[in-house]
Each structure stands twice: as C-alpha cells, then as structure tokens.
Amino acid sequence: MSTIGVLALQGAVREHIRSVKETGAQTLEIKRKEQLAEIDGLILPGGESTTMRRLIDGYDFFKAIQAFAKQGKPIFGTCAGLILMANEIEGQDHAHLGLMNMKVARNAFGRQVASFEANLDVTYVGNQFNAVFIRAPYILESGSDVEVLATYKDRAVAAKQGHYLATAFHPELTDDNRFIEYFAQMVEQSKQTLAS
Ligand SMILES: NC(=O)CC[C@H](N)C(=O)O
C-alpha cells in the first residue's frame, strides 16, 4: 500500500487527509522535509500560494520538494498548489517550484464570483465531476507535454504532465472522491515502477 503525504504548512490540509484516507491509501501530514522520505506521493493543498511559498522557504522545503519530484514520485497540486507547480505566473517575474510547463493566472475568475461550483467532464477521472472553485487560478498556456484534462468555459482547469497532476479546483472539498482516487492510482503505479 502506498503512502500519500499532504504538505501541512498552510491551507486545506485536513480535508485532503480525510479524502486520501477514503481511498484506502495511508496518509501523512508533512511538516518537516525529512518526512518526504516516508511517502510515495505528495499533495500540495489549496490555500494562499505566496504564503505557502514563504513557508516552503522558511522550513527549507524548496530543494527537498524538487528532489522528491526528480525521483519520479507523483505530486498533485490543487488551487494554490497548482500555482506553486507552474513554471510561469501571469504578472509575476518569478515562479515557485516550476515543475509543470504551464503559465497560470491567479484569481482568474474575478472577485464577483470568487467561489462557484461546476460539473466538469475530466479525462481519466470521469464525467460530471463536482468541482469547487475558490478564488481559483486557471491555466493560460501550456506546453505540448502537458495534457489538459478539463476545461470550464474554455479555460483549462485541470492538467497532467507525466507524474504531475494539477487542478484549479478543490477535489478534497466534495464527497466525489474520483479525482483523489485517480491520484492514488498514479502513486501506487509509480511506487511499483520505482521499486522494480
Ligand atoms: N483556494 C485557493 O487555493 C486560492 C489560491 C489563491 N488565489 C492563491 O493565489 O494562492
């Protein structure tokens, strides 16, 4: 059985822990970089990307997460986590972890409709997925190595690039566990591949 860690510096940590538990995978709140050695996949939760970046630096996680990624272990970023994974952020002169070949826009759906829900058809995951958006970003542009898994009003809101997965919405805030289950499968498969 694989173990999925949730970066527990800030944001929707408890909700992810609960949804990972429901998939049957083991889970761990990651508060120190040394704990990354104990997990097979990592979730970067929603929250506030600038704050989370400051904490990533403060707790010396930056290089450790990049090294974890280079080992081929899956990483799933939701909302602020998606922003952390992008290699370009609109209107900012620097990105954060730069793991995925995509340019993202923050708070892209505007202040009037800061939060909303939509039913999306998501490649690999299923149709009519109940997606919750909260001050959500979206993917403005992405490279040919990035597969867009879902769109909302023609905007890319979920993507996969090899062992990286990212959503603009919050799959941990609904009872619809199909997205987390898909990530848990990615983690289980990569665990077996990396072990063989
Ligand atoms: N719900 C969220 O994670 C919001 C993300 C937030 N808008 C940011 O820029 O970090």
The ligand as an ORCA input file, in Angstrom:
! r2SCAN-3c Opt
* xyz 0 1
  N      -8.236     28.411     -2.947
  C      -7.008     28.696     -3.271
  O      -6.081     27.894     -3.117
  C      -6.779     30.090     -3.787
  C      -5.409     30.332     -4.344
  C      -5.058     31.794     -4.219
  N      -5.860     32.584     -5.080
  C      -3.572     31.988     -4.487
  O      -3.203     32.768     -5.313
  O      -2.768     31.362     -3.864
*
